[in-house]
């Protein structure tokens, strides 16, 4: 890696300061920097041994980069791309609910109202995430004699958390 010039370009929630070693020791750029295009081309000019920097429309290029950035899949800051075992496709709120349910006693279940109060979120929002978790069989639902729905983590949900090193 010492003989190959590398310029890490950070985006989304990954910043230069959060890069892992040895990448954090390199000349990195943040896409949010004001002069990102100028700095990028100055580095390319230097590393490619060019006499002068090519002419480019910096504003247009930055706009195109930012547009492309919106289409990039992002990863948790503690998970590097390529570590598929640890990358998850649940929203933070879904994961929060799943982890909470995993900490309850095995024979215990909770209503969406209880979860709403626990996480200080509207019950409608909690119900949306519960529906998504049910579709994926990560949680189960039971009904009591009063018609209330109670939720619990399923074996598949426990396995999911275990695979993510969250259990």
C-alpha positions in Angstrom: 0.0 0.0 0.0 3.0 2.3 0.5 3.7 2.5 -3.2 0.1 3.2 -4.3 -1.2 6.7 -3.8 -4.6 6.5 -2.1 -6.9 9.5 -1.4 -9.8 8.4 0.8 -12.9 10.5 0.1 -15.2 10.4 3.1 -19.0 11.0 2.9 -22.2 10.6 4.8 -21.4 10.0 8.5 -17.8 8.8 7.9 -15.3 11.6 8.3 -11.6 11.8 8.0 -11.2 11.5 11.8 -13.3 8.3 11.9 -11.3 6.4 9.3 -9.7 3.2 10.5 -5.9 2.7 10.5 -4.0 2.8 8.1 -6.4 4.9 6.1 -6.6 7.6 8.8 -2.9 8.3 8.2 -3.5 9.2 4.5 -4.4 12.5 3.0 -8.2 12.2 3.2 -10.9 14.5 1.9 -14.5 15.0 3.1 -17.1 15.5 0.4 -18.7 18.2 2.6 -15.6 20.3 2.4 -16.1 23.6 0.6 -13.1 23.2 -1.7 -13.4 19.4 -2.1 -13.0 19.5 -5.9 -10.0 21.8 -5.9 -8.3 19.7 -3.2 -9.1 16.5 -5.1 -7.7 17.6 -8.4 -4.7 19.2 -6.7 -3.9 15.8 -5.2 -4.5 14.0 -8.4 -2.3 16.5 -10.3 0.5 15.9 -7.8 0.2 12.1 -7.7 -0.1 11.8 -11.4 2.8 14.1 -12.0 0.9 16.5 -14.2 2.4 20.0 -14.8 -0.9 21.8 -14.1 -4.3 21.1 -12.9 -6.9 20.4 -15.6 -9.7 22.8 -16.2 -13.0 21.7 -14.7 -16.3 23.2 -13.7 -16.0 22.7 -9.9 -19.5 23.7 -9.1 -21.1 21.3 -11.6 -18.8 18.5 -10.6 -19.6 19.0 -6.9 -23.3 19.1 -7.6 -22.9 15.8 -9.6 -20.9 14.3 -6.7 -23.5 15.3 -4.2 -26.3 13.9 -6.3 -24.4 10.6 -6.7 -23.8 10.6 -2.9 -27.5 10.5 -2.3 -27.7 7.2 -4.2 -24.9 5.5 -2.2 -25.7 2.9 0.4 -24.2 3.9 3.8 -23.0 1.7 6.6 -22.9 2.0 10.3 -19.7 3.8 11.4 -18.5 0.6 13.3 -19.1 -1.6 10.3 -16.9 -1.5 7.2 -18.2 -2.3 3.7 -17.6 -6.0 3.0 -18.3 -7.1 6.5 -21.7 -8.5 5.5 -22.1 -10.5 8.6 -22.4 -7.3 10.6 -24.2 -5.0 8.2 -27.9 -4.8 9.0 -30.8 -3.6 7.0 -33.0 -2.6 9.9 -33.7 1.0 10.8 -32.3 2.2 14.1 -35.8 2.2 15.5 -36.5 -1.4 14.4 -33.2 -2.5 15.9 -33.9 -0.6 19.1 -37.3 -2.4 19.5 -35.8 -5.8 18.7 -33.0 -5.3 21.3 -35.5 -4.2 23.9 -37.6 -7.2 23.3 -34.6 -9.5 23.5 -33.9 -8.2 27.1 -37.3 -9.1 28.4 -37.9 -12.5 30.2 -38.6 -15.3 27.7 -42.3 -15.6 28.6 -43.0 -11.8 28.7 -44.5 -9.7 25.9 -45.5 -6.1 25.6 -48.1 -4.0 23.8 -47.4 -1.3 21.2 -48.6 1.2 23.8 -46.0 0.1 26.3 -43.3 0.3 23.6 -44.5 3.7 22.6 -44.1 4.9 26.1 -40.7 3.1 26.5 -39.2 4.8 23.5 -41.2 8.1 23.8 -42.5 7.7 20.2 -46.0 7.9 18.8 -47.8 4.6 18.9 -48.6 4.8 15.2 -44.9 5.0 14.4 -44.1 2.0 16.8 -46.9 0.0 15.1 -45.3 0.7 11.7 -41.9 -0.7 12.8 -43.6 -3.7 14.6 -45.3 -4.5 11.3 -42.0 -4.5 9.5 -40.4 -6.7 12.2 -43.4 -9.1 12.0 -43.1 -9.3 8.2 -39.5 -10.5 8.6 -40.5 -13.0 11.4 -38.1 -11.2 13.8 -40.9 -10.8 16.3 -44.1 -12.6 17.1 -47.5 -11.4 18.3 -50.0 -12.9 20.6 -53.5 -11.8 21.5 -55.0 -11.8 25.0 -58.7 -12.3 25.8 -59.3 -8.6 25.7 -58.1 -8.3 22.1 -54.8 -6.6 23.0 -51.8 -7.5 20.8 -48.6 -8.3 22.7 -45.2 -8.6 21.0 -42.2 -10.7 21.8 -38.9 -11.5 20.1 -38.9 -14.7 17.9 -36.2 -17.2 17.7 -35.3 -15.8 14.3 -35.1 -12.3 15.9 -32.7 -13.7 18.5 -30.6 -15.3 15.8 -30.5 -12.0 13.9 -29.2 -10.1 16.9 -26.7 -12.9 17.6 -25.4 -12.8 14.0 -25.0 -9.0 14.4 -23.1 -9.5 17.7 -25.8 -7.6 19.5 -26.9 -10.4 21.7 
